[in-house]
């Protein structure tokens, strides 16, 4: 068990039940909302350093205030419920304390004033909105329709994957710059090519599916390269080191893996000159679909399996079973794997174990970050 997992268990764990109605879930949700409330208030207090231009332009300030106020109220109400239901009150009291802190700091009524609109930021607003939306969607799905009911939401190494989720969102501006730099160069280099006008004239719906196809072809080949080229596998092995699959597992990606893969995927989208609205629609789609295919959910999606990657298809990509190793590289379109002979789809079956044989990758994020560069890689 990673040290951070152990620390959280010592602080918040007890021998009481964790089923619905025990006060455990309301307490955990209270703490979750409480931390988000404090993060939201911090964004209002220090907008120059903690908020991103993309979120500021797309999220109306009135809606942002309403979301923050709702999260503060939820943290307090859920914490109150937990303290009433549970013998050990630490979760509920912490959630209510965080809600009180957010309110004392000014809550949703803080004046939002930017002094430098071009200043680089950490992107705390982007992280808070994403984790709120994804957790609110996928945690209930995994509890109501679990593939493995015995797997806890706070399963082994959940803190490691949460840190990956946190850091990838907090440094979104840095990674976006590194990813978009070659793509923007391609956009300028191919600006006068005749295909650009032809593509731009296509209906947006057609462009969206063309973007999906181009992106997944790029994803397939770079993903396959990360598996077969030893130097690249050192970085991608981090992603495959998860022993459990859920909505957070997909966040475990080495920064080198993230930048190289996304740069390869985005490059042709800019070079071909797709409408930015079609690319934006694809980015929204991938942000949910990539999480969904890692989730601990069991749905009967047999009718969709010929056309789109489902959790079962992608779970086999993470399987320890020898027959499934280096299979199912596509992220969205499974027929790409069928076309190139890398599909593995045993009918109606799911993997029994995940991870890498021998579990060579260390368990915490700091050691995982330097592990690909070390001589001792197992």
Residue frames relative to the residue before (quaternion, step in Angstrom):
aa qw qx qy qz dx dy dz
X 1.0000 0.0000 0.0000 0.0000 0.00 0.00 0.00
X 0.4730 -0.6679 0.4864 0.3059 3.63 -0.81 0.97
X 0.6369 -0.5705 0.3638 0.3695 3.56 -1.13 0.73
X 0.6629 0.5070 -0.3205 0.4481 3.60 0.95 -0.81
X 0.5787 0.5531 -0.3658 0.4747 3.60 1.11 -0.62
X 0.6788 0.5057 -0.2833 0.4508 3.54 0.88 -1.02
X 0.6375 0.5334 -0.3262 0.4502 3.57 0.99 -0.82
X 0.6679 0.4929 -0.3020 0.4687 3.59 0.89 -0.91
X 0.6479 0.5179 -0.3254 0.4540 3.58 0.98 -0.78
X 0.6579 0.5061 -0.3120 0.4623 3.58 0.99 -0.78
X 0.6846 0.4927 -0.2840 0.4560 3.57 1.01 -0.81
X 0.8403 0.2342 -0.0644 0.4847 3.56 0.81 -1.01
X 0.5769 0.6211 -0.3763 0.3739 3.59 1.21 -0.27
X 0.0448 0.7635 -0.6442 0.0034 3.53 -1.29 0.43
X 0.5820 -0.6051 0.4193 0.3455 3.57 -1.30 0.00
X 0.4610 0.6835 -0.4483 0.3453 3.59 1.24 0.30
X 0.6448 -0.5207 0.3786 0.4121 3.60 -1.24 0.32
X 0.2755 -0.7527 0.5740 0.1676 3.56 -1.26 0.47
X 0.4057 0.7241 -0.4702 0.2999 3.58 1.25 0.22
X 0.6790 -0.4648 0.3672 0.4337 3.55 -1.31 0.26
X 0.7666 0.3309 -0.2617 0.4841 3.57 -0.93 0.89
X 0.5961 0.5845 -0.3604 0.4161 3.60 1.28 -0.13
X 0.5284 -0.6344 0.4075 0.3902 3.58 1.23 -0.29
X 0.5204 0.6501 -0.4161 0.3652 3.57 1.27 -0.17
X 0.6894 0.4812 -0.2861 0.4597 3.57 0.83 -0.98
X 0.6573 0.4942 -0.3220 0.4691 3.58 0.93 -0.81
X 0.6357 0.5247 -0.3257 0.4631 3.59 1.07 -0.70
X 0.6618 0.4971 -0.3052 0.4709 3.58 0.91 -0.91
X 0.6587 0.4995 -0.3036 0.4737 3.58 1.00 -0.85
X 0.6181 0.5496 -0.3374 0.4494 3.57 1.08 -0.71
X 0.6613 0.4889 -0.3024 0.4819 3.58 0.93 -0.88
X 0.6255 0.5425 -0.3248 0.4570 3.57 0.99 -0.88
X 0.6964 0.4542 -0.2694 0.4860 3.59 0.83 -0.99
X 0.6254 0.5568 -0.3374 0.4301 3.58 1.04 -0.74
X 0.6624 0.4871 -0.3032 0.4816 3.57 0.93 -0.88
X 0.6527 0.5018 -0.3178 0.4704 3.58 0.97 -0.80
X 0.6176 0.5479 -0.3417 0.4491 3.59 1.06 -0.73
X 0.6660 0.4826 -0.3010 0.4826 3.58 0.92 -0.89
X 0.6338 0.5195 -0.3312 0.4676 3.60 1.02 -0.78
X 0.6507 0.5223 -0.3114 0.4548 3.58 0.99 -0.83
X 0.6471 0.5040 -0.3129 0.4788 3.57 0.97 -0.83
X 0.6277 0.5362 -0.3353 0.4539 3.58 1.00 -0.79
X 0.6290 0.5333 -0.3313 0.4585 3.59 1.07 -0.75
X 0.6581 0.4890 -0.3053 0.4844 3.59 1.05 -0.72
X 0.6759 0.5013 -0.2953 0.4524 3.58 1.03 -0.75
X 0.8058 0.1446 -0.0407 0.5729 3.58 1.01 -0.85
X 0.0105 -0.8625 0.5060 0.0011 3.61 0.70 1.04
X 0.6015 0.5807 -0.3688 0.4061 3.61 1.05 -0.67
X 0.7778 0.3693 -0.1711 0.4789 3.56 0.96 -0.89
X 0.7863 0.3761 -0.1635 0.4621 3.59 1.07 -0.68
X 0.7258 0.3947 -0.2554 0.5021 3.63 1.17 -0.22
X 0.3658 -0.7355 0.5365 0.1935 3.54 -1.18 0.68
X 0.6069 -0.5821 0.4057 0.3581 3.55 -1.15 0.65
X 0.6295 0.5528 -0.3416 0.4259 3.61 0.98 -0.79
X 0.6799 0.4658 -0.2948 0.4836 3.58 0.91 -0.87
X 0.6472 0.5351 -0.3269 0.4334 3.58 0.93 -0.84
X 0.7090 0.4586 -0.2742 0.4601 3.61 0.96 -0.78
X 0.7448 0.4203 -0.2244 0.4671 3.59 1.11 -0.62
X 0.7271 0.3755 -0.2254 0.5287 3.60 1.18 -0.48
X 0.3705 -0.7378 0.5117 0.2380 3.63 -0.43 1.13
X 0.5755 -0.6211 0.4106 0.3382 3.56 -1.01 0.85
X 0.6333 0.5349 -0.3364 0.4468 3.61 1.01 -0.77
X 0.6557 0.4936 -0.3109 0.4793 3.60 1.04 -0.76
X 0.6251 0.5350 -0.3350 0.4591 3.58 1.02 -0.78
X 0.6491 0.5014 -0.3184 0.4753 3.60 0.99 -0.79
X 0.6510 0.5190 -0.3186 0.4531 3.59 0.96 -0.83
X 0.6392 0.5145 -0.3240 0.4708 3.59 0.99 -0.84
X 0.6670 0.5063 -0.3064 0.4526 3.58 0.86 -0.94
X 0.6672 0.4966 -0.3124 0.4590 3.60 0.88 -0.87
X 0.6362 0.5268 -0.3252 0.4603 3.59 1.03 -0.80
X 0.6597 0.5048 -0.3100 0.4625 3.58 0.95 -0.87
X 0.6305 0.5251 -0.3378 0.4611 3.63 0.99 -0.76
X 0.6686 0.4937 -0.3006 0.4678 3.58 0.90 -0.93
X 0.6458 0.5202 -0.3223 0.4565 3.59 0.94 -0.87
X 0.6349 0.5346 -0.3377 0.4439 3.60 0.93 -0.85
X 0.6941 0.4696 -0.2843 0.4657 3.58 0.91 -0.87
X 0.6854 0.4929 -0.2926 0.4490 3.61 0.82 -0.98
X 0.6780 0.4765 -0.2923 0.4773 3.58 0.93 -0.90
X 0.6295 0.5243 -0.3325 0.4671 3.59 1.05 -0.68
X 0.6339 0.5249 -0.3226 0.4676 3.57 1.02 -0.79
X 0.6488 0.5123 -0.3143 0.4667 3.57 0.99 -0.85
X 0.6592 0.5185 -0.3106 0.4473 3.57 0.96 -0.86
X 0.6662 0.4966 -0.3143 0.4591 3.59 0.90 -0.82
X 0.6476 0.5138 -0.3227 0.4610 3.57 1.13 -0.60
X 0.7459 0.4298 -0.2124 0.4624 3.58 1.06 -0.75
X 0.7797 0.3798 -0.1674 0.4689 3.58 1.03 -0.73
X 0.5198 -0.6483 0.4611 0.3112 3.55 -1.03 0.83
X 0.7324 0.3078 -0.2059 0.5714 3.58 0.90 -0.85
X 0.2654 -0.8416 0.4622 0.0875 3.56 -0.44 1.26
X 0.3849 0.7860 -0.4506 0.1762 3.61 1.24 -0.15
X 0.6587 0.5112 -0.3296 0.4429 3.62 0.90 -0.83
X 0.6973 0.4821 -0.2752 0.4535 3.55 0.78 -1.04
X 0.6702 0.4986 -0.3019 0.4594 3.58 0.93 -0.88
X 0.6435 0.5092 -0.3291 0.4672 3.59 1.01 -0.76
X 0.6500 0.5204 -0.3184 0.4531 3.58 0.94 -0.88
X 0.6804 0.4709 -0.2911 0.4801 3.59 0.92 -0.88
X 0.6281 0.5356 -0.3402 0.4504 3.60 1.04 -0.69
X 0.6521 0.4995 -0.3127 0.4769 3.56 1.01 -0.79
X 0.6285 0.5208 -0.3309 0.4735 3.59 1.05 -0.75
X 0.6531 0.5069 -0.3072 0.4713 3.57 0.99 -0.84
X 0.6360 0.5259 -0.3277 0.4600 3.59 1.00 -0.80
X 0.6468 0.5174 -0.3155 0.4631 3.57 0.96 -0.90
X 0.6651 0.4975 -0.2992 0.4697 3.59 0.99 -0.82
X 0.6657 0.5087 -0.3049 0.4529 3.59 0.94 -0.87
X 0.6587 0.5067 -0.3042 0.4656 3.57 1.12 -0.61
X 0.7160 -0.4410 0.2488 0.4807 3.56 1.27 -0.13
X 0.2830 -0.8026 0.4898 0.1894 3.57 1.26 -0.30
X 0.7944 -0.3034 0.2301 0.4732 3.54 -1.13 -0.71
X 0.6177 0.5866 -0.3389 0.3993 3.59 1.24 -0.10
X 0.3989 0.7285 -0.4744 0.2916 3.58 1.26 0.12
X 0.4841 -0.6475 0.5072 0.2988 3.54 -1.05 0.79
X 0.2244 -0.7846 0.5696 0.0984 3.56 -0.82 1.08
X 0.1369 0.8080 -0.5524 0.1525 3.57 -0.26 1.27
X 0.2071 -0.7724 0.5921 0.0991 3.54 -0.82 1.07
X 0.2128 -0.7762 0.5796 0.1280 3.56 -0.95 0.87
X 0.7840 0.1157 -0.0645 0.6065 3.60 1.21 -0.56
X 0.2373 -0.8188 0.5091 0.1187 3.58 -0.15 1.25
X 0.7110 0.4408 -0.2607 0.4819 3.60 1.19 -0.45
X 0.4238 0.7221 -0.4593 0.2966 3.60 1.25 0.13
X 0.4832 -0.6396 0.4992 0.3290 3.62 -1.03 0.70
X 0.1383 -0.8116 0.5650 0.0543 3.57 -1.00 0.76
X 0.5877 -0.5832 0.4419 0.3454 3.53 -1.32 0.33
X 0.3817 -0.7526 0.4665 0.2650 3.61 1.07 -0.61
X 0.2140 0.8018 -0.5292 0.1768 3.57 1.05 0.72
X 0.6118 0.5547 -0.3543 0.4388 3.60 1.07 -0.65
X 0.6384 0.5300 -0.3134 0.4619 3.57 1.02 -0.85
X 0.6487 0.5072 -0.3092 0.4758 3.58 0.98 -0.85
X 0.6877 0.5058 -0.2972 0.4278 3.60 0.76 -1.05
X 0.6778 0.4850 -0.2991 0.4646 3.60 0.90 -0.89
X 0.6715 0.5056 -0.3038 0.4484 3.58 0.93 -0.86
X 0.6952 0.4625 -0.2955 0.4642 3.58 0.81 -0.93
X 0.6154 0.5402 -0.3478 0.4566 3.60 1.07 -0.68
X 0.7061 0.4667 -0.2694 0.4595 3.57 0.81 -1.00
X 0.7066 0.4675 -0.2768 0.4533 3.59 0.81 -0.99
X 0.6562 0.4942 -0.3195 0.4724 3.60 0.95 -0.79
X 0.6524 0.5170 -0.3186 0.4534 3.59 0.97 -0.84
X 0.6942 0.4564 -0.2748 0.4840 3.59 1.12 -0.60
X 0.8061 0.3700 -0.1780 0.4261 3.57 0.62 -1.15
X 0.5948 0.5629 -0.3912 0.4199 3.64 0.99 -0.57
X 0.6698 0.4632 -0.3240 0.4815 3.67 0.84 -0.77
X 0.6232 0.5379 -0.3501 0.4469 3.62 0.98 -0.76
X 0.6982 0.4714 -0.2735 0.4642 3.58 0.94 -0.90
X 0.6527 0.4868 -0.3168 0.4864 3.58 1.15 -0.44
X 0.7197 0.4469 -0.2517 0.4680 3.61 1.00 -0.79
X 0.8058 0.1199 -0.0473 0.5780 3.61 1.01 -0.76
X 0.0963 0.8515 -0.5114 0.0641 3.61 0.69 1.02
X 0.4556 -0.6263 0.5538 0.3059 3.53 -1.19 0.61
X 0.7796 0.1096 -0.0381 0.6154 3.56 1.01 -0.88
X 0.2722 -0.8136 0.4910 0.1514 3.60 -0.01 1.27
X 0.6431 0.5446 -0.3286 0.4265 3.59 1.10 -0.61
X 0.5897 0.5839 -0.3695 0.4182 3.60 1.21 -0.32
X 0.3543 -0.7562 0.5191 0.1824 3.54 -0.70 1.11
X 0.5879 -0.5330 0.4616 0.3965 3.55 -1.24 0.41
X 0.7287 0.3184 -0.1922 0.5750 3.58 1.11 -0.72
X 0.0852 0.8366 -0.5304 0.1073 3.52 0.70 1.17
X 0.7727 -0.3446 0.2588 0.4662 3.55 -1.36 0.01
X 0.8636 0.0787 -0.0988 0.4881 3.58 -0.95 1.01
X 0.2861 0.7668 -0.5292 0.2241 3.61 1.09 0.56
X 0.6212 0.5448 -0.3542 0.4380 3.59 1.08 -0.62
X 0.6066 0.5522 -0.3506 0.4519 3.59 1.07 -0.71
X 0.7062 0.4533 -0.2692 0.4725 3.58 0.85 -0.95
X 0.5970 0.5436 -0.3617 0.4660 3.59 1.13 -0.55
X 0.6441 0.5106 -0.3189 0.4721 3.59 1.01 -0.76
X 0.6130 0.5246 -0.3456 0.4792 3.59 1.06 -0.69
X 0.6433 0.5153 -0.3153 0.4704 3.57 0.95 -0.89
X 0.6588 0.5208 -0.2975 0.4541 3.57 0.96 -0.91
X 0.7269 0.4477 -0.2646 0.4485 3.59 0.67 -1.07
X 0.6398 0.5296 -0.3435 0.4383 3.61 0.99 -0.72
X 0.6954 0.4452 -0.2728 0.4937 3.58 1.12 -0.61
X 0.6540 0.5233 -0.3298 0.4356 3.59 1.00 -0.72
X 0.7630 0.3127 -0.1887 0.5334 3.59 1.09 -0.61
X 0.1904 0.8330 -0.4983 0.1470 3.55 1.19 0.65
X 0.6410 0.5324 -0.3451 0.4320 3.62 0.98 -0.69
X 0.6480 0.5096 -0.3219 0.4657 3.58 0.99 -0.80
X 0.6979 0.4606 -0.2813 0.4709 3.59 0.80 -0.98
X 0.6248 0.5374 -0.3469 0.4479 3.60 1.02 -0.72
X 0.6368 0.5241 -0.3299 0.4594 3.58 0.97 -0.82
X 0.6885 0.4821 -0.2880 0.4589 3.60 0.85 -0.95
X 0.6677 0.4981 -0.2966 0.4670 3.57 1.09 -0.73
X 0.7450 0.4378 -0.2243 0.4506 3.57 0.90 -0.95
X 0.5032 0.6801 -0.4291 0.3165 3.61 1.13 -0.47
X 0.7189 0.3986 -0.2822 0.4945 3.67 0.71 -0.87
X 0.6195 0.5532 -0.3469 0.4357 3.60 1.08 -0.68
X 0.6699 0.4845 -0.2980 0.4771 3.58 0.97 -0.81
X 0.5985 0.5388 -0.3537 0.4757 3.58 1.13 -0.59
X 0.6448 0.5100 -0.3115 0.4766 3.58 1.02 -0.79
X 0.6114 0.5592 -0.3401 0.4447 3.56 1.03 -0.82
X 0.6964 0.4596 -0.2697 0.4808 3.59 0.93 -0.89
X 0.6638 0.5359 -0.3093 0.4202 3.58 0.95 -0.88
X 0.7758 0.3253 -0.1664 0.5145 3.58 1.03 -0.79
X 0.2702 0.8224 -0.4735 0.1627 3.58 1.25 0.32
X 0.7590 0.3970 -0.2088 0.4720 3.62 1.00 -0.78
X 0.4477 0.7073 -0.4536 0.3057 3.60 1.20 0.08
X 0.5462 -0.6668 0.3964 0.3162 3.62 -0.90 0.90
X 0.6044 0.5787 -0.3722 0.4016 3.61 1.08 -0.59
X 0.5562 0.6178 -0.3963 0.3897 3.57 1.15 -0.51
X 0.6747 0.4815 -0.2941 0.4758 3.58 0.94 -0.86
X 0.6404 0.5330 -0.3239 0.4482 3.58 1.02 -0.81
X 0.6709 0.4836 -0.2932 0.4796 3.56 0.96 -0.85
X 0.6549 0.5275 -0.3118 0.4423 3.57 0.94 -0.86
X 0.6603 0.5208 -0.3030 0.4483 3.58 1.16 -0.59
X 0.5363 0.6335 -0.4087 0.3795 3.60 1.23 -0.27
X 0.5817 -0.5606 0.4410 0.3911 3.62 -1.15 0.54
X 0.6224 -0.5828 0.3725 0.3665 3.58 -1.08 0.69
X 0.6201 0.5463 -0.3486 0.4422 3.59 1.03 -0.75
X 0.6549 0.4940 -0.3079 0.4820 3.58 0.96 -0.87
X 0.6416 0.5222 -0.3240 0.4590 3.57 0.97 -0.82
X 0.6196 0.5483 -0.3532 0.4367 3.60 0.98 -0.78
X 0.7028 0.4499 -0.2784 0.4756 3.60 0.82 -0.94
X 0.6114 0.5264 -0.3503 0.4758 3.59 1.13 -0.57
X 0.6183 0.5251 -0.3283 0.4839 3.58 1.06 -0.77
X 0.6416 0.5293 -0.3183 0.4548 3.58 0.92 -0.92
X 0.6724 0.4913 -0.2944 0.4689 3.59 0.93 -0.90
X 0.6754 0.4923 -0.3029 0.4580 3.61 0.82 -0.95
X 0.6660 0.5124 -0.3005 0.4511 3.56 0.93 -0.95
X 0.7190 0.4454 -0.2778 0.4556 3.59 0.85 -0.87
X 0.5740 0.5402 -0.3914 0.4750 3.59 1.14 -0.41
X 0.6524 0.4952 -0.3094 0.4831 3.57 0.97 -0.83
X 0.6384 0.5279 -0.3114 0.4657 3.57 1.01 -0.89
X 0.6399 0.5408 -0.3338 0.4320 3.59 0.92 -0.89
X 0.7416 0.4358 -0.2527 0.4429 3.59 0.69 -1.06
X 0.6765 0.4541 -0.3202 0.4833 3.62 0.93 -0.73
X 0.6089 0.5449 -0.3463 0.4609 3.59 1.09 -0.68
X 0.6579 0.4959 -0.3038 0.4785 3.56 0.95 -0.88
X 0.6311 0.5298 -0.3354 0.4566 3.59 1.01 -0.76
X 0.6420 0.5220 -0.3257 0.4574 3.60 1.01 -0.77
X 0.6682 0.4815 -0.3059 0.4775 3.61 1.18 -0.40
X 0.7802 0.3837 -0.1918 0.4553 3.60 0.89 -0.86
X 0.6756 0.4348 -0.3010 0.5137 3.62 1.16 -0.40
X 0.4563 -0.7363 0.4155 0.2775 3.62 -0.38 1.19
X 0.6429 0.5309 -0.3410 0.4343 3.61 0.90 -0.82
X 0.6943 0.4525 -0.2723 0.4890 3.60 1.00 -0.80
X 0.6085 0.5723 -0.3553 0.4195 3.59 1.05 -0.73
X 0.5553 0.6111 -0.3990 0.3988 3.61 1.08 -0.60
X 0.7056 0.4369 -0.2565 0.4954 3.56 1.03 -0.80
X 0.7036 0.4742 -0.2819 0.4479 3.60 0.87 -0.89
X 0.5233 0.6360 -0.4115 0.3903 3.59 1.19 -0.42
X 0.5493 0.6063 -0.4001 0.4130 3.60 1.12 -0.56
X 0.6651 0.5086 -0.3032 0.4551 3.58 0.90 -0.92
X 0.7247 0.4384 -0.2387 0.4750 3.57 1.01 -0.80
X 0.5254 0.6572 -0.4098 0.3522 3.61 1.22 -0.01
X 0.4857 0.6606 -0.4446 0.3606 3.63 1.22 -0.20
X 0.2991 -0.7654 0.5486 0.1541 3.56 -0.89 0.97
X 0.7412 0.2641 -0.1704 0.5931 3.57 1.30 -0.21
X 0.2854 -0.7515 0.5714 0.1651 3.53 -1.15 0.68
X 0.2635 0.7222 -0.6178 0.1653 3.54 -0.95 0.94
X 0.7723 -0.3931 0.2276 0.4442 3.57 -1.29 0.00
X 0.6668 0.4952 -0.3042 0.4665 3.60 1.18 -0.47
X 0.5502 0.6675 -0.3891 0.3168 3.59 1.12 -0.61
X 0.6407 0.5517 -0.3312 0.4189 3.58 1.05 -0.69
X 0.5856 0.5957 -0.3617 0.4140 3.59 1.25 -0.32
X 0.5891 0.5912 -0.3734 0.4049 3.59 1.16 -0.43
X 0.3037 0.7372 -0.5317 0.2856 3.56 0.06 1.35
X 0.4389 -0.6746 0.5265 0.2741 3.55 -0.91 0.93
X 0.5970 -0.6063 0.3888 0.3532 3.58 -0.99 0.81
X 0.6204 0.5284 -0.3484 0.4631 3.62 1.04 -0.66
X 0.6210 0.5356 -0.3201 0.4745 3.58 1.02 -0.83
X 0.6625 0.5234 -0.3009 0.4433 3.58 0.88 -0.98
X 0.7205 0.4635 -0.2654 0.4424 3.56 0.71 -1.08
X 0.6823 0.4834 -0.3014 0.4582 3.61 0.83 -0.93
X 0.6846 0.4949 -0.2993 0.4436 3.58 0.81 -0.98
X 0.7170 0.4480 -0.2727 0.4592 3.58 0.76 -0.98
X 0.6061 0.5425 -0.3629 0.4545 3.60 1.08 -0.60
X 0.6558 0.5026 -0.3041 0.4741 3.59 1.00 -0.83
X 0.6657 0.5055 -0.2994 0.4601 3.59 1.00 -0.82
X 0.7235 0.4584 -0.2502 0.4515 3.58 0.89 -0.94
X 0.5415 0.6714 -0.3928 0.3189 3.61 1.05 -0.72
X 0.7328 0.4120 -0.2797 0.4637 3.66 0.63 -0.95
X 0.5827 0.5848 -0.3838 0.4137 3.61 1.10 -0.54
X 0.6891 0.4397 -0.2688 0.5096 3.58 1.06 -0.75
X 0.6434 0.5401 -0.3296 0.4310 3.58 0.97 -0.84
X 0.7101 0.4478 -0.2533 0.4806 3.59 1.03 -0.80
X 0.4351 -0.7583 0.4125 0.2559 3.58 1.24 -0.19
X 0.1899 0.7939 -0.5510 0.1732 3.57 0.97 0.79
X 0.5978 -0.5565 0.4431 0.3698 3.54 -1.20 0.61
X 0.5396 -0.6502 0.4294 0.3191 3.60 -0.88 0.92
X 0.6110 0.5525 -0.3553 0.4417 3.60 1.11 -0.59
X 0.6410 0.5064 -0.3222 0.4784 3.60 1.04 -0.71
X 0.6477 0.5019 -0.3120 0.4809 3.58 1.03 -0.82
X 0.6431 0.5195 -0.3225 0.4610 3.60 0.97 -0.82
X 0.6370 0.5178 -0.3277 0.4677 3.60 1.01 -0.81
X 0.6350 0.5178 -0.3260 0.4716 3.58 1.03 -0.76
X 0.6576 0.5184 -0.3151 0.4468 3.61 0.93 -0.87
X 0.6223 0.5077 -0.3358 0.4921 3.59 1.08 -0.68
X 0.6504 0.5239 -0.3140 0.4515 3.58 0.92 -0.91
X 0.7073 0.4674 -0.2832 0.4484 3.59 0.77 -1.02
X 0.6142 0.5709 -0.3607 0.4083 3.59 1.05 -0.68
X 0.7074 0.3965 -0.2544 0.5269 3.59 1.15 -0.55
X 0.6763 0.5140 -0.3129 0.4248 3.59 0.86 -0.91
X 0.6515 0.5217 -0.3223 0.4467 3.60 0.97 -0.82
X 0.6352 0.4943 -0.3219 0.4986 3.58 1.15 -0.57
X 0.6528 0.5515 -0.3093 0.4171 3.57 0.92 -0.97
X 0.7006 0.4867 -0.2988 0.4278 3.62 0.85 -0.89
X 0.6542 0.4647 -0.3261 0.4997 3.61 1.24 -0.18
X 0.5234 0.7097 -0.3859 0.2711 3.58 1.21 -0.48
X 0.4775 -0.6404 0.5309 0.2828 3.53 -1.30 0.55
X 0.3966 0.6996 -0.4867 0.3412 3.56 0.56 1.23
X 0.1651 -0.7722 0.6062 0.0947 3.53 -1.17 0.63
X 0.1072 0.7771 -0.6071 0.1269 3.54 -0.28 1.32
X 0.4346 -0.6599 0.5392 0.2915 3.56 -1.19 0.56
X 0.0921 0.8235 -0.5446 0.1297 3.56 -0.07 1.33
X 0.1858 0.8384 -0.4983 0.1195 3.57 1.16 0.59
X 0.6513 0.5234 -0.3284 0.4404 3.59 1.02 -0.70
X 0.6974 0.4533 -0.2703 0.4849 3.57 1.17 -0.53
X 0.5275 0.6980 -0.3889 0.2886 3.59 1.15 -0.59
X 0.6330 0.5245 -0.3726 0.4305 3.68 0.97 -0.53
X 0.7811 0.4017 -0.1601 0.4504 3.56 1.11 -0.70
X 0.8150 0.1090 -0.0320 0.5682 3.59 1.00 -0.68
X 0.5487 -0.6175 0.4535 0.3346 3.56 -1.10 0.75
X 0.1644 -0.7774 0.6051 0.0500 3.54 -0.91 1.05
X 0.6894 -0.4530 0.3295 0.4592 3.61 -1.20 0.18
X 0.6445 0.5301 -0.3449 0.4296 3.62 0.91 -0.81
X 0.6406 0.5247 -0.3217 0.4592 3.59 0.95 -0.87
X 0.7397 0.4188 -0.2458 0.4659 3.59 0.79 -0.97
X 0.5693 0.5780 -0.3950 0.4310 3.60 1.08 -0.53
X 0.6281 0.5291 -0.3467 0.4531 3.59 1.04 -0.69
X 0.5863 0.5683 -0.3736 0.4401 3.60 1.11 -0.52
X 0.7235 0.4101 -0.2285 0.5061 3.60 1.14 -0.63
X 0.4696 0.7227 -0.4186 0.2862 3.59 1.27 -0.08
X 0.4595 -0.6606 0.5214 0.2838 3.54 -1.27 0.53
X 0.4839 0.6768 -0.4372 0.3416 3.60 1.19 -0.40
X 0.5420 -0.6767 0.3951 0.3037 3.55 -0.76 1.09
X 0.6575 0.5357 -0.3180 0.4237 3.60 0.94 -0.84
X 0.7057 0.4722 -0.2592 0.4602 3.59 1.15 -0.52
X 0.4851 0.6835 -0.4375 0.3257 3.60 1.22 -0.19
X 0.8380 0.0856 -0.1249 0.5242 3.56 -0.97 0.99
X 0.5192 0.5839 -0.4410 0.4416 3.53 0.92 1.01
X 0.8336 0.2705 -0.1676 0.4515 3.56 -1.39 0.22
X 0.1211 0.8366 -0.5197 0.1237 3.57 0.69 1.14
X 0.5868 0.5926 -0.3830 0.3972 3.62 1.06 -0.60
X 0.3451 -0.7466 0.5360 0.1903 3.56 -1.09 0.72
X 0.8045 0.2471 -0.1206 0.5265 3.60 1.07 -0.65
X 0.8111 0.2423 -0.0781 0.5266 3.60 0.87 -0.98
X 0.2652 -0.8248 0.4744 0.1559 3.62 -0.04 1.24
X 0.5823 0.5978 -0.3885 0.3908 3.60 1.12 -0.49
X 0.5200 0.6035 -0.4280 0.4269 3.62 1.22 -0.24
X 0.6526 0.4870 -0.3126 0.4891 3.61 0.98 -0.78
X 0.6356 0.5172 -0.3379 0.4630 3.58 0.99 -0.75
X 0.6346 0.5476 -0.3189 0.4424 3.58 1.02 -0.83
X 0.7821 0.3242 -0.1613 0.5071 3.58 0.95 -0.89
X 0.5652 -0.6698 0.3583 0.3219 3.59 1.22 0.34
X 0.5875 0.5872 -0.3741 0.4124 3.60 1.14 0.50
X 0.4480 0.6879 -0.4633 0.3339 3.60 1.18 0.37
X 0.0312 -0.7582 0.6509 0.0188 3.55 -1.15 0.75
X 0.1424 0.8194 -0.5247 0.1813 3.56 -0.28 1.30
X 0.0368 -0.8070 0.5895 0.0034 3.64 0.38 1.12
X 0.4952 -0.7214 0.3968 0.2774 3.54 -0.52 1.22
X 0.8763 0.0735 -0.0741 0.4704 3.54 -0.88 1.03
X 0.6241 0.5546 -0.3416 0.4316 3.61 1.21 0.06
X 0.2090 -0.7387 0.6286 0.1242 3.52 -1.32 0.55
X 0.5949 -0.5619 0.4162 0.3965 3.64 -1.13 0.44
X 0.4040 -0.7000 0.5308 0.2552 3.55 -1.22 0.49
X 0.7983 0.0755 -0.0294 0.5967 3.60 1.16 -0.58
X 0.2363 -0.7595 0.5927 0.1269 3.54 -1.23 0.63
X 0.5863 0.5991 -0.4313 0.3337 3.53 -1.31 0.31
X 0.5574 -0.5772 0.4813 0.3528 3.54 -1.34 -0.38
X 0.5555 -0.6182 0.4375 0.3433 3.56 -0.95 0.86
X 0.8036 0.2285 -0.2037 0.5104 3.56 -0.76 1.07
X 0.2386 -0.8143 0.4973 0.1806 3.59 1.30 -0.20
X 0.0898 0.8583 -0.5019 0.0585 3.63 0.67 1.03
X 0.6313 0.5673 -0.3378 0.4067 3.60 1.15 -0.53
X 0.4777 -0.6691 0.4789 0.3078 3.64 -0.89 0.86
X 0.5850 -0.6803 0.3599 0.2556 3.55 -1.23 0.57
X 0.7448 0.3788 -0.2409 0.4936 3.63 1.10 -0.34
X 0.6742 -0.5672 0.3140 0.3537 3.53 -1.19 0.66
X 0.6433 0.5296 -0.3445 0.4324 3.62 0.95 -0.73
X 0.6955 0.4457 -0.2799 0.4892 3.59 0.86 -0.91
X 0.6188 0.5373 -0.3504 0.4534 3.61 1.08 -0.63
X 0.6274 0.5559 -0.3369 0.4287 3.58 1.05 -0.72
X 0.7570 0.3592 -0.2049 0.5058 3.60 0.95 -0.82
X 0.4796 0.7164 -0.4172 0.2875 3.60 1.20 -0.42
X 0.6641 0.5101 -0.3397 0.4283 3.68 0.83 -0.80
X 0.6957 0.4696 -0.2733 0.4698 3.60 1.16 -0.53
X 0.5907 0.6000 -0.3566 0.4048 3.58 1.27 -0.30
X 0.5624 -0.6017 0.4501 0.3450 3.54 -1.25 0.38
X 0.7076 0.4214 -0.2447 0.5117 3.56 1.10 -0.72
X 0.1328 0.8136 -0.5489 0.1387 3.56 -0.04 1.31
X 0.5847 -0.6131 0.3675 0.3836 3.55 1.17 0.38
